[in-house]
Amino acid sequence: MKKILGLVLGLFLFAGVVQAINYLDYTGYVNDFAKVLSKDFVEKQNLKLKEFDEKTTNQIAVVTVETTSPESIEEYSIHLADKWKPGQKGKDNGIIFLTATKDREMRIEVGRGLEGDLTDLESKQILENVVKLEYKQGNWEAGIDKGVNAIMIQISPEVGEKIATISASEADNIDGSGSAVVVTLILIALIFIIIIVAASPYTPIGG
């Protein structure tokens, strides 16, 4: 009898802890509750993941939180998946890519409908070999972008590769444009300085 009462009490306490934890509401494909991502990055990732969803029906939800405490990241991701239920109804083809920034932990929670396409071992390899390298340098956006691309390619190679390639190409174009602007501004500044020096009567070449 005492064992049964203890078990019942334990279940009530566990239920209380789960209810006390704030499992935030789904806001879109990218849910940056830790506030570590730029608005531009979130918008582009949302568009990329929306396209992947429309072409494959597989849904990937990216989540950042500061901590999953008092739960482990495994427990938190399972409960979050139970609340959000990513993927199509009846297919369970959703994935949650969770990052706890202060805890320095990450996890990929895979729906049963995709377990054959993305195994626990493959998820671990993506996190350790792709994402972690960027996170160690504080590059949250690069880690998430590369992690999402790796997940897409793993569960739907043809579509994932195409979307990831386009995404990378756009990023290169943006970086290239930014570099060109910087170089142009530097050249303009140098020309301006030369003109001032040449026009000044107080310099050897001025006057």
GROMACS elastic network, one bead per residue, 0.5 to 0.9 nm:
[ bonds ]
;  ai    aj funct       b0    kb
    1     4     6  0.51794   500
    1     5     6  0.63012   500
    1     6     6  0.85921   500
    2     5     6  0.51142   500
    2     6     6  0.60498   500
    2     7     6  0.85601   500
    3     6     6  0.50108   500
    3     7     6  0.61201   500
    3     8     6  0.86379   500
    4     7     6  0.50665   500
    4     8     6  0.62007   500
    4     9     6  0.85606   500
    5     8     6  0.51206   500
    5     9     6  0.60596   500
    5    10     6  0.84799   500
    6     9     6  0.50919   500
    6    10     6  0.60480   500
    6    11     6  0.86339   500
    7    10     6  0.50320   500
    7    11     6  0.62514   500
    7    12     6  0.87474   500
    8    11     6  0.51471   500
    8    12     6  0.63646   500
    8    13     6  0.87311   500
    9    12     6  0.51586   500
    9    13     6  0.62259   500
    9    14     6  0.86307   500
   10    13     6  0.50964   500
   10    14     6  0.61160   500
   10    15     6  0.85659   500
   11    14     6  0.50657   500
   11    15     6  0.61133   500
   11    16     6  0.85764   500
   12    15     6  0.50614   500
   12    16     6  0.61899   500
   12    17     6  0.87611   500
   13    16     6  0.50364   500
   13    17     6  0.63737   500
   13    18     6  0.88048   500
   14    17     6  0.51526   500
   14    18     6  0.63257   500
   14    19     6  0.87030   500
   15    18     6  0.51566   500
   15    19     6  0.62093   500
   15    20     6  0.85857   500
   16    19     6  0.51799   500
   16    20     6  0.61110   500
   16    21     6  0.88151   500
   17    20     6  0.50408   500
   17    21     6  0.64380   500
   17    70     6  0.83847   500
   17    71     6  0.89373   500
   18    21     6  0.54046   500
   18    22     6  0.83849   500
   18    23     6  0.89005   500
   18    71     6  0.86958   500
   18    79     6  0.83552   500
   19    22     6  0.74499   500
   19    23     6  0.86617   500
   21    68     6  0.86652   500
   21    69     6  0.84482   500
   21    70     6  0.80053   500
   21    71     6  0.85493   500
   23    76     6  0.83028   500
   23    79     6  0.79506   500
   23    80     6  0.62812   500
   23    83     6  0.78685   500
   24    27     6  0.88070   500
   24    33     6  0.82665   500
   24    80     6  0.82203   500
   25    31     6  0.89238   500
   25    83     6  0.84539   500
   25    84     6  0.76042   500
   26    29     6  0.81314   500
   26    30     6  0.87872   500
   26    31     6  0.69462   500
   26    61     6  0.87344   500
   26    83     6  0.89719   500
   26    84     6  0.64943   500
   27    30     6  0.73280   500
   27    31     6  0.59251   500
   27    32     6  0.89519   500
   28    31     6  0.61828   500
   28    46     6  0.71581   500
   28    61     6  0.74695   500
   28    62     6  0.86465   500
   29    42     6  0.87792   500
   29    45     6  0.77248   500
   29    46     6  0.54203   500
   29    47     6  0.86427   500
   29    49     6  0.64944   500
   29    50     6  0.73466   500
   29    59     6  0.79507   500
   29    60     6  0.65516   500
   29    62     6  0.60297   500
   29    63     6  0.83861   500
   30    42     6  0.62116   500
   30    43     6  0.83477   500
   30    45     6  0.69429   500
   30    46     6  0.60385   500
   30    49     6  0.85820   500
   30    60     6  0.86654   500
   30    61     6  0.59598   500
   30    63     6  0.61512   500
   30    64     6  0.84398   500
   31    34     6  0.87014   500
   31    42     6  0.83352   500
   31    61     6  0.74639   500
   31    62     6  0.59135   500
   31    64     6  0.63898   500
   31    65     6  0.87016   500
   32    35     6  0.53928   500
   32    36     6  0.68943   500
   32    37     6  0.66194   500
   32    42     6  0.80477   500
   32    62     6  0.78203   500
   32    63     6  0.58448   500
   32    65     6  0.70293   500
   33    36     6  0.81570   500
   33    63     6  0.71691   500
   33    64     6  0.54406   500
   33    65     6  0.51025   500
   33    66     6  0.75169   500
   34    37     6  0.82586   500
   34    63     6  0.85836   500
   34    64     6  0.52847   500
   34    66     6  0.50781   500
   34    67     6  0.85907   500
   34    99     6  0.89637   500
   34   100     6  0.79312   500
   34   101     6  0.70962   500
   34   102     6  0.89549   500
   35    38     6  0.80665   500
   35    64     6  0.77108   500
   35    65     6  0.81213   500
   35    66     6  0.86847   500
   36    64     6  0.79015   500
   36   101     6  0.84947   500
   36   140     6  0.70634   500
   36   141     6  0.80974   500
   37    40     6  0.84052   500
   37    41     6  0.65513   500
   37    42     6  0.66723   500
   37    64     6  0.89681   500
   37   140     6  0.72405   500
   37   141     6  0.63057   500
   38    41     6  0.52493   500
   38    42     6  0.63318   500
   38    43     6  0.87410   500
   38   141     6  0.82557   500
   39    42     6  0.51797   500
   39    43     6  0.62189   500
   39    44     6  0.87323   500
   40    43     6  0.52303   500
   40    44     6  0.63147   500
   40    45     6  0.86831   500
   41    44     6  0.52551   500
   41    45     6  0.61275   500
   41    46     6  0.85127   500
   41   141     6  0.72978   500
   41   145     6  0.89864   500
   42    45     6  0.51814   500
   42    46     6  0.60299   500
   42    47     6  0.86529   500
   43    46     6  0.51317   500
   43    47     6  0.63375   500
   43    48     6  0.87316   500
   44    47     6  0.51656   500
   44    48     6  0.62276   500
   44    49     6  0.86687   500
   44   167     6  0.85247   500
   45    49     6  0.60473   500
   45    50     6  0.83502   500
   45   145     6  0.75414   500
   45   148     6  0.87930   500
   45   167     6  0.88816   500
   46    49     6  0.52195   500
   46    50     6  0.59216   500
   46    51     6  0.85477   500
   47    50     6  0.50594   500
   47    51     6  0.62071   500
   47    52     6  0.86575   500
   48    51     6  0.52708   500
   48    52     6  0.63280   500
   48    53     6  0.87101   500
   48   163     6  0.70036   500
   48   164     6  0.82592   500
   48   167     6  0.74829   500
   49    53     6  0.60470   500
   49    54     6  0.85650   500
   49    59     6  0.73645   500
   49    60     6  0.67007   500
   49    61     6  0.82723   500
   49   148     6  0.85079   500
   49   152     6  0.89051   500
   50    53     6  0.50201   500
   50    54     6  0.61560   500
   50    55     6  0.86348   500
   50    59     6  0.80432   500
   50    60     6  0.89060   500
   51    54     6  0.51351   500
   51    55     6  0.61881   500
   51    56     6  0.85480   500
   51   163     6  0.80099   500
   52    55     6  0.52700   500
   52    56     6  0.59677   500
   52    57     6  0.74152   500
   52    58     6  0.71195   500
   52    59     6  0.75394   500
   52    60     6  0.85942   500
   52   152     6  0.77139   500
   52   159     6  0.72929   500
   52   160     6  0.71317   500
   52   163     6  0.73611   500
   53    56     6  0.53615   500
   53    58     6  0.50889   500
   53    59     6  0.52161   500
   53    60     6  0.77345   500
   53    87     6  0.86793   500
   54    57     6  0.55650   500
   54    58     6  0.79928   500
   54    59     6  0.88074   500
   55    58     6  0.82167   500
   55   159     6  0.74798   500
   56    59     6  0.82865   500
   56   156     6  0.75374   500
   56   159     6  0.77374   500
   57    87     6  0.71826   500
   57    88     6  0.69667   500
   57    93     6  0.76927   500
   57    94     6  0.88494   500
   58    86     6  0.86571   500
   58    87     6  0.58985   500
   58    88     6  0.75543   500
   58    92     6  0.89025   500
   58    93     6  0.54200   500
   58    94     6  0.58420   500
   58    95     6  0.80062   500
   58   114     6  0.84875   500
   58   152     6  0.89333   500
   58   155     6  0.85345   500
   58   156     6  0.87722   500
   59    86     6  0.61637   500
   59    88     6  0.79072   500
   59    93     6  0.66694   500
   59    95     6  0.62600   500
   59    96     6  0.85958   500
   60    86     6  0.73501   500
   60    87     6  0.78370   500
   60    93     6  0.88575   500
   60    94     6  0.58464   500
   60    96     6  0.59328   500
   60    97     6  0.72113   500
   60   148     6  0.79875   500
   60   151     6  0.85717   500
   60   152     6  0.84102   500
   61    86     6  0.71926   500
   61    94     6  0.76896   500
   61    95     6  0.61020   500
   61    97     6  0.60995   500
   61    98     6  0.82579   500
   62    95     6  0.84544   500
   62    96     6  0.59822   500
   62    98     6  0.61321   500
   62    99     6  0.82047   500
   62   144     6  0.79375   500
   62   148     6  0.81745   500
   63    96     6  0.71085   500
   63    97     6  0.60472   500
   63    99     6  0.62072   500
   63   100     6  0.84791   500
   64    67     6  0.88360   500
   64    97     6  0.84780   500
   64    98     6  0.59130   500
   64   100     6  0.58857   500
   64   101     6  0.70154   500
   65    68     6  0.71413   500
   65    98     6  0.78053   500
   65    99     6  0.63272   500
   65   101     6  0.63536   500
   65   102     6  0.81793   500
   66    99     6  0.80501   500
   66   100     6  0.50167   500
   66   102     6  0.50411   500
   66   103     6  0.69771   500
   66   104     6  0.88278   500
   67    70     6  0.84599   500
   67    71     6  0.89429   500
   67    73     6  0.83730   500
   67    99     6  0.86004   500
   67   100     6  0.50376   500
   67   101     6  0.66950   500
   67   102     6  0.58252   500
   67   103     6  0.56199   500
   67   104     6  0.85958   500
   67   105     6  0.87207   500
   68    71     6  0.55757   500
   68    72     6  0.62618   500
   68    73     6  0.57783   500
   68    75     6  0.86359   500
   68    76     6  0.61381   500
   68    77     6  0.87055   500
   68   100     6  0.66199   500
   68   103     6  0.77436   500
   69    72     6  0.65121   500
   69    73     6  0.80287   500
   69    76     6  0.84526   500
   69   103     6  0.85968   500
   71    74     6  0.79042   500
   71    75     6  0.59136   500
   71    76     6  0.59028   500
   72    75     6  0.52937   500
   72    76     6  0.61830   500
   72    77     6  0.86107   500
   73    76     6  0.50429   500
   73    77     6  0.59927   500
   73    78     6  0.85440   500
   73    98     6  0.82138   500
   73    99     6  0.86191   500
   73   100     6  0.77216   500
   73   103     6  0.89881   500
   73   105     6  0.72270   500
   73   106     6  0.73227   500
   73   107     6  0.70119   500
   74    77     6  0.53413   500
   74    78     6  0.63055   500
   74    79     6  0.87684   500
   74   107     6  0.72078   500
   74   109     6  0.81308   500
   75    78     6  0.52541   500
   75    79     6  0.62686   500
   75    80     6  0.85582   500
   76    79     6  0.52333   500
   76    80     6  0.60025   500
   76    81     6  0.85136   500
   77    81     6  0.60261   500
   77    82     6  0.85551   500
   77    96     6  0.73311   500
   77    97     6  0.86659   500
   77    98     6  0.70163   500
   77   107     6  0.75979   500
   77   108     6  0.81468   500
   77   109     6  0.63512   500
   78    81     6  0.51195   500
   78    82     6  0.62427   500
   78    83     6  0.87701   500
   78   109     6  0.70555   500
   79    83     6  0.63300   500
   79    84     6  0.87144   500
   80    83     6  0.51125   500
   80    84     6  0.60632   500
   80    85     6  0.80635   500
   80    96     6  0.84904   500
   81    84     6  0.51741   500
   81    85     6  0.52455   500
   81    86     6  0.68450   500
   81    94     6  0.86288   500
   81    95     6  0.82365   500
   81    96     6  0.70291   500
   81   109     6  0.76500   500
   81   110     6  0.89413   500
   81   111     6  0.83415   500
   82    85     6  0.55002   500
   82    86     6  0.87323   500
   83    86     6  0.88884   500
   85    88     6  0.83657   500
   85    89     6  0.82244   500
   85    92     6  0.75694   500
   85    94     6  0.73188   500
   85   111     6  0.87554   500
   86    89     6  0.85201   500
   86    92     6  0.72050   500
   86    93     6  0.71533   500
   86    95     6  0.66137   500
   86    96     6  0.76565   500
   86   111     6  0.80957   500
   87    90     6  0.86720   500
   87    91     6  0.69246   500
   87    92     6  0.54245   500
   87    95     6  0.74923   500
   87   111     6  0.79664   500
   87   113     6  0.89400   500
   88    91     6  0.54020   500
   88    92     6  0.60169   500
   88    93     6  0.62227   500
   88    94     6  0.73820   500
   89    92     6  0.63368   500
   89    93     6  0.84366   500
   90    93     6  0.85530   500
   90   113     6  0.88826   500
   91    94     6  0.84198   500
   91   111     6  0.86256   500
   91   112     6  0.81121   500
   91   113     6  0.56523   500
   91   114     6  0.87880   500
   92    95     6  0.89065   500
   92   110     6  0.88717   500
   92   111     6  0.52543   500
   92   112     6  0.58244   500
   92   114     6  0.75421   500
   93   110     6  0.78359   500
   93   111     6  0.53854   500
   93   112     6  0.68214   500
   93   114     6  0.54438   500
   93   115     6  0.87088   500
   94   109     6  0.85324   500
   94   110     6  0.64982   500
   94   111     6  0.52140   500
   94   112     6  0.83623   500
   94   113     6  0.77033   500
   94   114     6  0.73638   500
   95   108     6  0.69237   500
   95   109     6  0.56160   500
   95   111     6  0.59012   500
   95   114     6  0.81527   500
   96   107     6  0.79954   500
   96   108     6  0.57148   500
   96   109     6  0.50040   500
   96   110     6  0.66432   500
   96   111     6  0.84810   500
   97   106     6  0.76123   500
   97   107     6  0.60387   500
   97   109     6  0.64714   500
   97   110     6  0.86755   500
   97   144     6  0.84851   500
   97   147     6  0.84122   500
   97   148     6  0.79822   500
   98   105     6  0.84358   500
   98   106     6  0.55638   500
   98   107     6  0.52238   500
   98   108     6  0.62004   500
   98   109     6  0.77639   500
   99   103     6  0.86280   500
   99   104     6  0.75937   500
   99   105     6  0.60243   500
   99   107     6  0.65980   500
   99   108     6  0.88779   500
   99   144     6  0.88596   500
  100   103     6  0.53678   500
  100   104     6  0.58193   500
  100   105     6  0.52806   500
  100   106     6  0.61134   500
  100   107     6  0.88096   500
  101   104     6  0.50450   500
  101   105     6  0.68327   500
  101   106     6  0.83402   500
  101   140     6  0.87552   500
  102   105     6  0.79811   500
  103   106     6  0.86917   500
  104   135     6  0.84336   500
  106   127     6  0.73564   500
  106   131     6  0.89346   500
  106   132     6  0.86753   500
  107   123     6  0.80705   500
  107   124     6  0.81201   500
  107   127     6  0.75094   500
  108   120     6  0.84679   500
  108   123     6  0.62281   500
  108   124     6  0.80337   500
  108   127     6  0.80803   500
  109   120     6  0.89064   500
  109   123     6  0.86191   500
  110   113     6  0.81473   500
  110   114     6  0.63990   500
  110   115     6  0.61824   500
  110   118     6  0.72990   500
  110   119     6  0.81559   500
  110   120     6  0.83853   500
  110   123     6  0.87104   500
  111   114     6  0.56083   500
  111   115     6  0.63806   500
  112   115     6  0.51390   500
  112   116     6  0.80885   500
  113   116     6  0.74936   500
  113   117     6  0.85352   500
  114   117     6  0.51860   500
  114   118     6  0.61218   500
  114   119     6  0.82435   500
  114   155     6  0.73171   500
  115   118     6  0.52394   500
  115   119     6  0.54474   500
  115   120     6  0.79418   500
  116   119     6  0.61022   500
  116   155     6  0.87219   500
  117   154     6  0.67977   500
  117   155     6  0.50102   500
  117   156     6  0.80909   500
  118   121     6  0.81067   500
  118   122     6  0.59696   500
  118   123     6  0.64235   500
  118   151     6  0.77449   500
  118   154     6  0.65061   500
  118   155     6  0.60483   500
  119   122     6  0.51489   500
  119   123     6  0.61430   500
  119   124     6  0.85684   500
  120   123     6  0.50789   500
  120   124     6  0.61530   500
  120   125     6  0.86579   500
  121   124     6  0.51004   500
  121   125     6  0.62369   500
  121   126     6  0.87576   500
  122   125     6  0.50269   500
  122   126     6  0.62716   500
  122   127     6  0.87095   500
  122   154     6  0.83769   500
  123   126     6  0.52156   500
  123   127     6  0.63459   500
  123   128     6  0.86546   500
  123   151     6  0.79358   500
  124   127     6  0.51626   500
  124   128     6  0.60015   500
  124   129     6  0.82585   500
  125   128     6  0.51462   500
  125   129     6  0.55473   500
  125   130     6  0.75451   500
  126   129     6  0.54681   500
  126   130     6  0.52204   500
  126   131     6  0.65009   500
  126   132     6  0.85285   500
  126   146     6  0.89696   500
  126   147     6  0.65181   500
  126   150     6  0.67238   500
  126   151     6  0.76068   500
  127   130     6  0.56975   500
  127   132     6  0.57885   500
  127   133     6  0.87244   500
  127   143     6  0.89110   500
  127   147     6  0.70528   500
  128   131     6  0.62267   500
  128   132     6  0.52034   500
  128   133     6  0.73807   500
  129   132     6  0.64495   500
  129   133     6  0.67095   500
  130   133     6  0.60067   500
  130   134     6  0.73555   500
  130   143     6  0.70984   500
  130   146     6  0.66445   500
  130   147     6  0.63475   500
  130   150     6  0.80218   500
  131   134     6  0.55968   500
  131   135     6  0.62942   500
  131   136     6  0.87916   500
  131   140     6  0.86618   500
  131   142     6  0.79763   500
  131   144     6  0.66960   500
  131   145     6  0.86217   500
  131   146     6  0.66251   500
  131   147     6  0.55101   500
  132   136     6  0.59897   500
  132   137     6  0.87799   500
  132   143     6  0.69802   500
  133   136     6  0.55234   500
  133   137     6  0.71134   500
  133   139     6  0.87498   500
  133   143     6  0.74999   500
  134   137     6  0.54443   500
  134   138     6  0.65519   500
  134   139     6  0.50802   500
  134   140     6  0.68234   500
  134   141     6  0.84619   500
  134   142     6  0.62458   500
  134   144     6  0.86346   500
  134   146     6  0.88607   500
  135   139     6  0.51866   500
  135   140     6  0.56003   500
  135   141     6  0.86931   500
  135   142     6  0.80865   500
  135   143     6  0.58882   500
  135   144     6  0.87562   500
  136   139     6  0.73683   500
  136   140     6  0.89673   500
  137   140     6  0.84366   500
  138   141     6  0.88137   500
  138   143     6  0.88351   500
  139   142     6  0.54463   500
  139   143     6  0.61222   500
  139   144     6  0.86346   500
  140   143     6  0.51702   500
  140   144     6  0.61226   500
  140   145     6  0.85215   500
  141   144     6  0.51953   500
  141   145     6  0.59854   500
  141   146     6  0.85138   500
  142   145     6  0.50968   500
  142   146     6  0.60381   500
  142   147     6  0.82885   500
  143   146     6  0.53505   500
  143   147     6  0.58843   500
  143   148     6  0.84748   500
  144   148     6  0.59370   500
  144   149     6  0.84679   500
  145   148     6  0.52681   500
  145   149     6  0.62434   500
  145   150     6  0.86812   500
  146   149     6  0.50927   500
  146   150     6  0.61398   500
  146   151     6  0.86257   500
  146   164     6  0.86978   500
  147   150     6  0.51270   500
  147   151     6  0.62021   500
  147   152     6  0.86622   500
  148   151     6  0.51020   500
  148   152     6  0.61570   500
  148   153     6  0.86087   500
  148   164     6  0.86027   500
  149   152     6  0.51704   500
  149   153     6  0.61634   500
  149   154     6  0.85450   500
  149   160     6  0.68397   500
  149   161     6  0.76430   500
  149   163     6  0.80872   500
  149   164     6  0.54124   500
  149   165     6  0.87957   500
  149   167     6  0.89266   500
  150   153     6  0.52187   500
  150   154     6  0.60765   500
  150   155     6  0.87763   500
  150   160     6  0.81138   500
  150   161     6  0.86753   500
  150   164     6  0.84065   500
  151   154     6  0.51153   500
  151   155     6  0.63071   500
  151   156     6  0.83898   500
  151   160     6  0.80706   500
  152   155     6  0.55118   500
  152   156     6  0.57964   500
  152   157     6  0.69717   500
  152   159     6  0.77733   500
  152   161     6  0.74450   500
  152   163     6  0.85313   500
  152   164     6  0.79328   500
  153   156     6  0.52586   500
  153   158     6  0.70871   500
  153   159     6  0.72871   500
  153   161     6  0.53672   500
  153   162     6  0.87249   500
  153   163     6  0.89505   500
  153   164     6  0.78825   500
  154   157     6  0.56895   500
  154   160     6  0.76469   500
  155   160     6  0.77886   500
  156   159     6  0.58313   500
  156   160     6  0.54892   500
  156   161     6  0.80835   500
  157   160     6  0.51692   500
  157   161     6  0.57355   500
  157   162     6  0.84473   500
  158   161     6  0.53955   500
  158   162     6  0.63779   500
  158   163     6  0.88541   500
  159   162     6  0.52446   500
  159   163     6  0.62615   500
  159   164     6  0.85096   500
  160   163     6  0.52991   500
  160   164     6  0.59333   500
  160   165     6  0.84238   500
  161   164     6  0.51370   500
  161   165     6  0.59761   500
  161   166     6  0.86138   500
  162   165     6  0.52279   500
  162   166     6  0.63255   500
  162   167     6  0.86445   500
  163   166     6  0.52361   500
  163   167     6  0.61278   500
  163   168     6  0.86481   500
  164   167     6  0.50335   500
  164   168     6  0.61397   500
  164   169     6  0.85741   500
  165   168     6  0.51375   500
  165   169     6  0.61160   500
  165   170     6  0.86513   500
  166   169     6  0.50564   500
  166   170     6  0.62205   500
  166   171     6  0.86558   500
  167   170     6  0.52390   500
  167   171     6  0.63146   500
  167   172     6  0.87612   500
  168   171     6  0.50650   500
  168   172     6  0.62274   500
  168   173     6  0.86808   500
  169   172     6  0.50947   500
  169   173     6  0.62501   500
  169   174     6  0.86994   500
  170   173     6  0.50761   500
  170   174     6  0.62494   500
  170   175     6  0.86428   500
  171   174     6  0.51217   500
  171   175     6  0.61730   500
  171   176     6  0.84959   500
  172   175     6  0.50381   500
  172   176     6  0.59273   500
  172   177     6  0.84651   500
  173   177     6  0.60476   500
  173   178     6  0.84885   500
  174   177     6  0.51364   500
  174   178     6  0.61336   500
  174   179     6  0.86531   500
  175   178     6  0.50825   500
  175   179     6  0.62303   500
  175   180     6  0.86738   500
  176   179     6  0.51552   500
  176   180     6  0.62341   500
  176   181     6  0.87157   500
  177   180     6  0.50893   500
  177   181     6  0.62647   500
  177   182     6  0.87501   500
  178   181     6  0.52061   500
  178   182     6  0.63923   500
  178   183     6  0.88157   500
  179   182     6  0.51328   500
  179   183     6  0.62576   500
  179   184     6  0.86080   500
  180   183     6  0.51641   500
  180   184     6  0.61073   500
  180   185     6  0.86402   500
  181   184     6  0.51029   500
  181   185     6  0.62069   500
  181   186     6  0.86716   500
  182   185     6  0.52226   500
  182   186     6  0.62801   500
  182   187     6  0.87491   500
  183   186     6  0.51437   500
  183   187     6  0.62628   500
  183   188     6  0.87161   500
  184   187     6  0.51646   500
  184   188     6  0.62437   500
  184   189     6  0.86564   500
  185   188     6  0.51184   500
  185   189     6  0.61750   500
  185   190     6  0.86682   500
  186   189     6  0.50993   500
  186   190     6  0.62310   500
  186   191     6  0.87013   500
  187   190     6  0.50862   500
  187   191     6  0.62012   500
  187   192     6  0.85607   500
  188   191     6  0.51600   500
  188   192     6  0.61256   500
  188   193     6  0.86704   500
  189   192     6  0.50675   500
  189   193     6  0.62403   500
  189   194     6  0.87174   500
  190   193     6  0.51208   500
  190   194     6  0.62302   500
  190   195     6  0.86770   500
  191   194     6  0.51081   500
  191   195     6  0.62249   500
  191   196     6  0.87182   500
  192   195     6  0.51994   500
  192   196     6  0.63488   500
  192   197     6  0.87490   500
  193   196     6  0.51544   500
  193   197     6  0.61845   500
  193   198     6  0.85570   500
  194   197     6  0.51168   500
  194   198     6  0.59939   500
  194   199     6  0.84993   500
  195   198     6  0.51281   500
  195   199     6  0.61014   500
  195   200     6  0.86005   500
  196   199     6  0.52075   500
  196   200     6  0.61268   500
  196   206     6  0.84182   500
  197   200     6  0.52556   500
  197   201     6  0.84565   500
  197   202     6  0.84506   500
  197   203     6  0.66150   500
  197   204     6  0.89659   500
  197   205     6  0.74020   500
  197   206     6  0.60216   500
  197   207     6  0.89502   500
  198   201     6  0.81025   500
  198   203     6  0.75028   500
  198   204     6  0.86001   500
  198   205     6  0.56800   500
  198   207     6  0.67609   500
  199   202     6  0.89106   500
  199   203     6  0.85394   500
  199   205     6  0.81462   500
  199   207     6  0.53284   500
  200   203     6  0.59926   500
  200   204     6  0.88929   500
  200   205     6  0.80535   500
  200   207     6  0.54438   500
  201   204     6  0.78264   500
  201   205     6  0.80100   500
  202   205     6  0.85293   500
  202   206     6  0.64668   500
  202   207     6  0.75674   500
  203   207     6  0.77291   500
  204   207     6  0.84150   500
